[in-house]
Amino acid sequence: MTTECPNCQTLRAELEALQAKLEAAQARIAALEAELRRGRRQAAPFSRDEPKPDPKPPGRRRGEGPFT
């Protein structure tokens, strides 16, 4: 059984707290960078994250509009 000095225990606890804080900050940075990339994309259909499960076909329907 190894015993650590009180200073080592406090330093180890501080290290673990700082590592957890670093992981949280890195996750937030990754989320913010994803938002920046999403804001730069302007062309459809790439602007959506997930496609619709059953999309309607493109174009105007027959018989609809001013040219009927």
C-alpha positions as CSV (number, residue, x, y, z in Angstrom):
1,M,0.0,0.0,0.0
2,T,1.5,3.3,-1.1
3,T,0.8,6.4,0.9
4,E,1.0,9.8,-0.7
5,C,2.0,13.0,1.0
6,P,-0.8,15.6,1.6
7,N,0.7,17.9,-1.0
8,C,0.7,15.1,-3.6
9,Q,-3.0,14.4,-2.9
10,T,-3.9,18.1,-3.4
11,L,-1.9,18.3,-6.6
12,R,-3.5,15.1,-7.9
13,A,-7.0,16.4,-7.1
14,E,-6.2,19.8,-8.8
15,L,-4.8,17.9,-11.8
16,E,-8.0,15.9,-12.2
17,A,-10.2,19.0,-11.9
18,L,-8.1,20.8,-14.5
19,Q,-8.3,17.8,-16.9
20,A,-12.1,17.7,-16.5
21,K,-12.2,21.5,-17.2
22,L,-10.0,21.1,-20.3
23,E,-12.2,18.3,-21.7
24,A,-15.3,20.5,-21.2
25,A,-13.6,23.5,-22.9
26,Q,-12.5,21.3,-25.8
27,A,-16.0,20.0,-26.3
28,R,-17.4,23.6,-26.3
29,I,-14.8,24.7,-28.8
30,A,-15.7,21.8,-31.1
31,A,-19.4,22.8,-30.9
32,L,-18.6,26.4,-31.6
33,E,-16.5,25.5,-34.6
34,A,-19.3,23.3,-36.0
35,E,-21.7,26.3,-35.7
36,L,-19.2,28.5,-37.6
37,R,-18.9,25.9,-40.4
38,R,-22.7,25.6,-40.5
39,G,-23.0,29.3,-40.9
40,R,-20.7,29.5,-43.8
41,R,-22.5,26.8,-45.9
42,Q,-25.3,28.4,-47.9
43,A,-26.2,26.1,-50.7
44,A,-29.1,23.6,-50.3
45,P,-29.4,20.7,-49.5
46,F,-26.2,20.8,-47.5
47,S,-27.6,23.4,-45.1
48,R,-29.7,20.8,-43.3
49,D,-28.3,18.5,-40.7
50,E,-30.7,15.6,-41.2
51,P,-32.8,14.9,-44.4
52,K,-36.6,14.6,-44.2
53,P,-37.7,11.0,-43.8
54,D,-40.2,11.2,-46.8
55,P,-39.6,14.4,-48.9
56,K,-42.1,15.6,-51.6
57,P,-40.9,15.4,-55.2
58,P,-39.4,18.7,-56.5
59,G,-41.1,21.1,-58.9
60,R,-44.5,22.6,-59.4
61,R,-47.5,20.3,-59.4
62,R,-49.6,19.9,-62.6
63,G,-52.6,22.1,-62.7
64,E,-51.3,24.5,-60.1
65,G,-50.2,28.0,-60.8
66,P,-51.1,30.8,-63.3
67,F,-50.5,28.8,-66.5
68,T,-53.3,26.3,-66.2
